[in-house]
């Protein structure tokens, strides 16, 4: 780790979780965030970070230029926003793998991937199957430490309108309390800010292995980040 804190290369900085990572990093001296994307992200007031901008084909080179200790990948879209299943897979699988390969080639040994609860290569649900395949593809690259963050419904304000998701966010706290108990707790909604804090906390972990974090674990790591 270089002087000035852990260097985090953040891919997906303009999305809900990515923008929350930037916001949660403000005022912290133990991390420095370097974003990689197709366009400049709107930085929160007081942000001590920089953006490296280019087309996706250039992202591996930008990841190398970030000289990161950890790659945090918060890339993600929906089939509707992508326009087709093929375009969704191009982002949530191909681009995730491409960026991870670039990080490994640059010598990055730790990665945190924002995935989804229920992600599974053998799932009958296309969305969850692609997420599971992306997790497996990254794992095969041999990062010394690989953290998989699997939130359920994310609560927070997105830049693009998602009416159905917004309605779900309104109902989520009630459903969480009344329905999602026991083995169903992992499907509870969670604020994007909590996932972001968990990602920042996990970025500082060096114990080797693959670790999967669902709702309760994400909450716990979020609390650890708050104590920094």
N, C-alpha and C positions, 0 to 999 in steps of 0.2 A: 504493500500500500504506500502510495506516494504521500509526501508531506502535503497537508491541506485536506486530508480525509480520503475516504474510499471514492474512487472514480467510478461512477456508474454511467454506462452508456445506455440511454433510454430510447428504445424504438417504439413508436406509437404514442409520441408525446402529445398529439392533438386529440386523442380520444379521452373518454371519461376517466379511465384509470390513469393513463399517462399524464393528463393535465393535473390530476390529483397528486401524483408523485411529485411533480414540480412544485405544487403548492405546499405540500407537506415538508419538502426539503428546505423551504425558506427559513432562514435563521439557524439552521444546523451547521455546525462546523465540522462534523464527522463525515459528511458526504459532499461530493461535488457531482452534479448531474450534467452530462453532455448529451443533448438530444440529437437524434438522427431522424430526418424525415424529408418529405417532398416539398414542404413549405415551412416557413417560420411559424413556430407556435407562439401564441400570445402568452408572454411570461407574466407570472403573478408579481405584484409589487414586492420588491426586495429580493427577487430571485438572483441567486449567484450561480448562473449556469449559462451555457452557450448552446446554440443550435448549429448543426452541420447539415446543410441542405443540398439535396441532389435527387436525381431519379433513382428508383429502386435498384437499377443495375449497378449504380455507384455505391450503394450502401455498404457492401463489405469493405470498400476502401475507406469510407467515412468511419466505420466502426474501428478500423485500424488506427485512423487518425485520432480517434477519441482517447487512445491509450488507456483503456478502461481496465479496472480490476474485475468488474462484474457487468454482464449484460442483463438488462431487464427488458423483456419483450412484452409489450402490452398491445401488440397488433391484434385487431379483431374487427369484424364487421358482421352484417347479417346478410342472408340470402337476398332479401328485398333490397337492401342498400347496394349490394354488389351488382344486382341485376340478373344474376343467374347462379346456378349451382357451380358452374365452371369458374366464374369469376370469384365466387366466395372461396372456393378451394384454392385458387391462385393466391389469395391473400392469406387465408388462415392456415394453409399448409405450405404451399410452395415458398411464399415470401418469408414465413417464419423460419423454415428450414434453411433458406438461402442466407438469411441474416445470421443464423446460428453457425452455419458453416464458415461464414466470414469471420465471426468472432473466434472460432477455434483456430482458424488459419492465422489469426493475429496473436494467438497465444493466450486468449482469455480462457480461464479455467473454471469460472463459476457463472451460472446463468439462472435467472428466475423467469419463468414463463407464466403469464396470466392465461389460464385455460378456462374450463367450465366444469361445474359439478356434473357428474354423470358422463364425463368424457370417457370413451371406450372404443378401441379399434373395431370391435365386433358389434357395436351398437346398430340397431335397426333404424335409428334416427340419424339422418345424414349429417346434421350439424354436429352432433356428439361424436359421430364416427370420425369426421374430419379432425375434430379437436383431439381425439385419442390418437389418431395417426400422426398428428403433429408432435404430440408428446413423445411418441415412440421414436420418431425420426430424430428428434433432438437428443434423446437419451443415447441413441446409437453413436452419436458424435463423440462421446466419451468425456464430457465435462467432468472435472474432478468433483464438483458439487452441482447438483441440478435440483432446484426447487420448483415444484409445480403448484401454482396457486389456483384453486378451483372454487371460485365463488359461485353462488347462484344468482338470483336477480340482483343487479347492482342499483343502489339508490344514489341519485345525484342528478345534477342538471347537465344534460347533453347539449352540444351546440346544434346538432341536427334533430329535427322533430321525430319522435317515435311514439305516436299516440297510444298504441296498445301497451307499450312498456311503461309509459307515464301512468296509465290507469293502473297497471300492476303495482307500480311503486306506491300509489295512494293506498291500495288495499293491503299491501304486503305486511305492514306492522300488525294488523289485526289477524291476518292469516297465520303469521309467525306465532303469535301468542296462543291462538285457539286450536290450531291444527298441527303445526310442525313440531312434534315432540319425539323424544326417543331416537329411533333410527332415521326419522325424517328431519331431524334438526339440520342436517347438512344442506337441506333445500331452503333454509331460511334466507331471506334477503339480507343484504349487508351494504352499508354505505361504501361508495367507491373510495372515500377518504380512508376508511379502515383497511381496505385492501392495499392502498398505497402505503400506509404506515407499515403494514406487514412486509411489503416488498422492501422497504428501506431497512427494516430490522433484519430481514433475511440476507440482505446484501452484505451484512457484516459477519455472517457466519462462514466459517471455513472448514468445519467438519465434513469429510468427504461422504458422498453417497447421493442417492435420489430420495427426495422427501416430498410427500404430497400433503397439501394443507387445504382442508375444507373449512366449513363455517367456523366451528369452535376454535380450531387451530389458528385461523386467520385473525379471529378476535383476540386470541392470546398474544400473538405476535404484534398485533396492533398496540396492545396495552404495553408491551415491552418497549416499543418505539416511543410511546408517550413518556416513558420514564427517562429517556435520554436527556 
